[in-house]
Amino acid sequence: ISKKLQTVLGLRVENNSDYGVSKVFPKIGLTYEIADDNYIKLIYSEAFRTPNYYEKYADFAFTKGDVNLLPENIKTAELSYNSQINHNSSLAMTLFYSKLANEITRDSNLQYINAQGRSVYGVEAEYYLTINKEFDLMLNGSYMDGKYNQTDEKLDYIANYSTNAVISYN
């Protein structure tokens, strides 16, 4: 659009004969340079995942498939700030929100089902540093929370806080 504002537009057209559905899934990205090597990005996308063969047709003592499973659908939005601090280091901070519908999971009887889906939101920060020619350091931390879409109950089994530290040898 301009030297400081760039956009990426994408469309994924899916024609799925198993479900007799044709759908269009958008992806939109905007990047604005607020100062030299400092950017704000806004991204929105939609996608889906069809059940795989195992999820539909498994017939074992430990799990059962379901031929009537529907595809999962997800909508995601992200807002991030990215800074190239200097030639050795960078910082990225991202706010995110995702809404998953028709989630494919297993119930207490180990039967594959379409669950109610969930919404997840959070923030992530990442710092990257080139220490020297041989070593790089990456530090990452995030906070995430969410709820089930139909009941608004807090998600079970979600780690609210996560941190990582990685030293890489090149």
Phi, psi and chi 1 to 4 in degrees:
 res  aa     phi    psi   chi1   chi2   chi3   chi4
   1 ILE       -  -46.6  -63.7  175.6      -      -
   2 SER  -151.4 -179.2   71.8      -      -      -
   3 LYS   -64.0  -35.7 -174.1  176.2  179.3 -179.5
   4 LYS   -92.5  -22.1  -69.1 -163.6  171.5  -82.8
   5 LEU  -118.0  120.7 -179.5   63.5      -      -
   6 GLN  -122.1  152.5  -62.1  178.3    1.0      -
   7 THR  -135.5  149.4 -175.3      -      -      -
   8 VAL  -127.9  124.3  173.8      -      -      -
   9 LEU  -119.9  133.1  -59.4  172.7      -      -
  10 GLY  -140.8  148.9      -      -      -      -
  11 LEU  -131.6  132.4  -66.8  175.2      -      -
  12 ARG  -112.1  119.3  173.9  178.8  161.5 -164.4
  13 VAL  -101.7  124.9  178.5      -      -      -
  14 GLU  -122.1  125.1 -171.8   75.1   34.2      -
  15 ASN  -116.4  107.6 -176.2   10.1      -      -
  16 ASN  -109.6  109.1 -169.2  -55.5      -      -
  17 SER   -70.1  -27.3   59.8      -      -      -
  18 ASP   -62.0  -32.7  -74.9  -11.2      -      -
  19 TYR  -112.2    0.5  -63.3   95.3      -      -
  20 GLY    59.3   37.4      -      -      -      -
  21 VAL  -126.5  137.6  178.7      -      -      -
  22 SER  -118.9  126.0  -68.6      -      -      -
  23 LYS  -136.1  155.9  -72.8 -173.9   91.5  172.7
  24 VAL  -115.7  129.6  175.8      -      -      -
  25 PHE  -116.5  120.4  -63.0   94.1      -      -
  26 PRO   -88.6  155.4   32.8  -35.9      -      -
  27 LYS  -139.4  125.4 -178.6  170.7 -175.4  175.4
  28 ILE  -129.5  130.4  -57.8  163.0      -      -
  29 GLY  -134.2  134.5      -      -      -      -
  30 LEU  -123.5  135.5  -66.8  170.9      -      -
  31 THR  -127.5  126.9  -58.1      -      -      -
  32 TYR  -122.8  126.3 -177.8   70.4      -      -
  33 GLU   -85.8  108.4 -174.1  175.2   18.8      -
  34 ILE   -83.9  -23.9   56.0  175.8      -      -
  35 ALA  -159.5  172.2      -      -      -      -
  36 ASP   -53.8  124.1  -73.0  -13.2      -      -
  37 ASP    60.2   26.0  -65.1  -35.6      -      -
  38 ASN  -130.3  121.2  -72.6  -91.5      -      -
  39 TYR  -129.6  148.1  -58.9   90.0      -      -
  40 ILE  -113.9  131.5  -68.6 -178.5      -      -
  41 LYS  -122.0  140.6  -65.7 -179.0 -178.8 -179.5
  42 LEU  -127.1  125.9  178.8   62.5      -      -
  43 ILE  -132.4  136.0  -60.1  168.8      -      -
  44 TYR  -132.4  136.1  174.0   81.1      -      -
  45 SER  -150.0  158.5   63.7      -      -      -
  46 GLU  -130.8  146.7  -64.5 -179.3   12.9      -
  47 ALA  -156.5  172.9      -      -      -      -
  48 PHE  -147.9  162.9   82.9  107.9      -      -
  49 ARG  -136.1  123.8 -178.8 -177.2   79.1   82.5
  50 THR   -81.4  152.1   57.9      -      -      -
  51 PRO   -61.9  142.2  -10.1   17.0      -      -
  52 ASN   -83.8  174.6   63.0   38.7      -      -
  53 TYR   -57.1  -45.2 -175.0   85.9      -      -
  54 TYR   -61.4  -44.3 -173.2   78.5      -      -
  55 GLU   -65.5  -28.7  -68.1  164.8  -23.7      -
  56 LYS   -88.5  -37.5  -71.1  178.3   78.1  169.3
  57 TYR  -120.0    2.0  -59.1  108.5      -      -
  58 ALA   -57.3  139.1      -      -      -      -
  59 ASP  -145.6   75.5 -170.6   15.1      -      -
  60 PHE  -126.7  166.3  -57.0  103.2      -      -
  61 ALA   -62.4  -31.2      -      -      -      -
  62 PHE   -95.4   -6.5   56.0   86.9      -      -
  63 THR  -165.9  150.1 -166.5      -      -      -
  64 LYS  -130.3  136.4  -60.3  -73.9 -176.8 -154.2
  65 GLY   -83.8  176.2      -      -      -      -
  66 ASP  -143.9  112.7 -177.7   -8.0      -      -
  67 VAL   -68.0  -13.2  -63.8      -      -      -
  68 ASN   -96.0   10.3  -63.1  -48.8      -      -
  69 LEU   -60.9  141.5  -73.6  174.8      -      -
  70 LEU   -96.5  158.0  -60.6  171.5      -      -
  71 PRO   -66.2  147.3  -17.7   28.6      -      -
  72 GLU   -74.9  147.2  -69.9 -179.9  -26.6      -
  73 ASN  -126.3  139.6  -66.7  -71.6      -      -
  74 ILE  -136.1  140.1 -170.8  164.4      -      -
  75 LYS  -122.7  131.3  -63.7  178.1 -179.5 -179.1
  76 THR  -133.2  139.1  -57.8      -      -      -
  77 ALA  -131.5  140.2      -      -      -      -
  78 GLU  -137.8  142.5  -66.8 -177.3    4.2      -
  79 LEU  -128.2  122.3  175.0   64.5      -      -
  80 SER  -134.3  155.6   67.5      -      -      -
  81 TYR  -119.2  127.6  167.3   74.6      -      -
  82 ASN  -125.9  132.4  -60.3   75.0      -      -
  83 SER  -133.9  127.6  176.0      -      -      -
  84 GLN   -90.1   95.9 -174.3   69.1   41.6      -
  85 ILE   -62.0  -48.0  -61.5  167.7      -      -
  86 ASN  -155.7 -170.8   56.4   41.7      -      -
  87 HIS   -69.9  -10.6   70.1  -77.2      -      -
  88 ASN  -105.1  -16.0  -72.4   -4.6      -      -
  89 SER  -144.7  153.6   62.9      -      -      -
  90 SER  -144.6  158.8   62.2      -      -      -
  91 LEU  -134.6  137.6  175.0   68.9      -      -
  92 ALA  -135.9  136.1      -      -      -      -
  93 MET  -130.6  132.1  -64.0 -173.4  -49.9      -
  94 THR  -134.1  132.1  -56.7      -      -      -
  95 LEU   -98.6  137.5  -62.2  171.3      -      -
  96 PHE  -140.3  155.1   59.6   88.1      -      -
  97 TYR  -146.7  131.2  174.2   81.5      -      -
  98 SER  -134.0  140.4  -65.2      -      -      -
  99 LYS  -124.8  118.1 -175.2  172.0 -174.9  176.3
 100 LEU  -107.9  128.8  178.2   65.7      -      -
 101 ALA  -119.3  152.0      -      -      -      -
 102 ASN    56.0   39.2  -65.6  -31.6      -      -
 103 GLU   -55.3  130.5  178.4 -179.4   12.6      -
 104 ILE   -88.2  118.1  -60.7  171.0      -      -
 105 THR  -149.2 -176.6 -171.9      -      -      -
 106 ARG  -113.7  144.0  -69.2 -169.3  -70.2  178.7
 107 ASP   -87.0 -173.4   63.9   13.8      -      -
 108 SER   -66.0  -18.0   59.6      -      -      -
 109 ASN   -93.4    8.8  -63.8  -41.4      -      -
 110 LEU    65.4   24.8  -57.0  179.5      -      -
 111 GLN   -91.1  131.7  169.1   80.5   44.9      -
 112 TYR   -68.3  134.6  -80.5  101.1      -      -
 113 ILE  -141.9  165.6   61.1  167.8      -      -
 114 ASN   -93.1  113.8  -76.3  113.1      -      -
 115 ALA   -86.2  175.2      -      -      -      -
 116 GLN   -64.9  -21.5   60.7  177.2  -51.7      -
 117 GLY    93.5  174.0      -      -      -      -
 118 ARG  -153.1  160.2   56.2 -170.7  160.5  157.7
 119 SER  -118.0  134.3  -63.4      -      -      -
 120 VAL  -128.6  138.8  176.6      -      -      -
 121 TYR  -142.1  159.1   53.7   88.8      -      -
 122 GLY   174.7 -168.7      -      -      -      -
 123 VAL  -138.9  144.7   60.9      -      -      -
 124 GLU  -136.3  141.1 -179.3  176.9   35.1      -
 125 ALA  -128.0  140.5      -      -      -      -
 126 GLU  -139.6  133.4 -176.4  172.2  -78.4      -
 127 TYR  -121.5  132.7  175.9   73.0      -      -
 128 TYR  -124.3  133.2 -177.5   82.8      -      -
 129 LEU  -137.2  127.7  173.6   66.7      -      -
 130 THR   -87.4  111.5  -60.2      -      -      -
 131 ILE   -75.0  -47.9  -61.2  169.3      -      -
 132 ASN  -161.2 -166.7   56.2   36.6      -      -
 133 LYS   -61.3  -29.0  -72.8 -177.6 -176.6  179.8
 134 GLU   -96.0  -29.0  -71.6   84.0   27.1      -
 135 PHE  -124.4  140.5  -68.1   98.2      -      -
 136 ASP  -125.0  150.5  -64.1  -37.3      -      -
 137 LEU  -124.8  134.4  170.6   69.0      -      -
 138 MET  -128.6  126.1 -171.6  -85.0  -62.8      -
 139 LEU  -116.6  135.2  -58.3  172.7      -      -
 140 ASN  -141.1  138.6  171.0  -77.7      -      -
 141 GLY  -143.3  146.1      -      -      -      -
 142 SER  -147.1  154.9   64.7      -      -      -
 143 TYR  -122.6  133.2  168.9   80.0      -      -
 144 MET  -141.6  143.0 -176.8  169.6   38.3      -
 145 ASP  -147.6  171.8 -153.7   -9.3      -      -
 146 GLY  -174.9  179.5      -      -      -      -
 147 LYS  -148.4  157.9   64.4 -177.5 -179.7   87.0
 148 TYR   -76.1  137.8  -66.3  101.7      -      -
 149 ASN   -63.5  -42.2  -69.0  -20.6      -      -
 150 GLN   -83.0  -31.7  -69.2  176.8  -21.0      -
 151 THR  -104.5  -12.0   63.2      -      -      -
 152 ASP    61.2   13.9  -79.1  -20.6      -      -
 153 GLU   -77.3  148.1  -68.3  176.2   15.6      -
 154 LYS   -60.9  141.6 -174.2  174.1  169.6   61.7
 155 LEU   -64.0  137.2  -74.1  177.5      -      -
 156 ASP   -80.8  155.1  -61.1  -36.3      -      -
 157 TYR    56.8   43.7  -49.2  110.4      -      -
 158 ILE  -120.4  129.3 -172.3  171.0      -      -
 159 ALA   -80.1  114.1      -      -      -      -
 160 ASN   -69.3  -35.2  -67.7  115.5      -      -
 161 TYR  -121.6  139.9  -62.5   94.8      -      -
 162 SER  -143.9  137.2  173.3      -      -      -
 163 THR  -134.7  150.2   57.3      -      -      -
 164 ASN  -141.3  145.5  -62.0  -69.5      -      -
 165 ALA  -137.2  126.7      -      -      -      -
 166 VAL  -132.0  129.2  177.2      -      -      -
 167 ILE  -111.0  123.5  -64.6  177.7      -      -
 168 SER  -108.9  140.9  -57.6      -      -      -
 169 TYR  -105.1  123.9  177.0   73.1      -      -
 170 ASN   -93.5      -  -63.0  -41.1      -      -
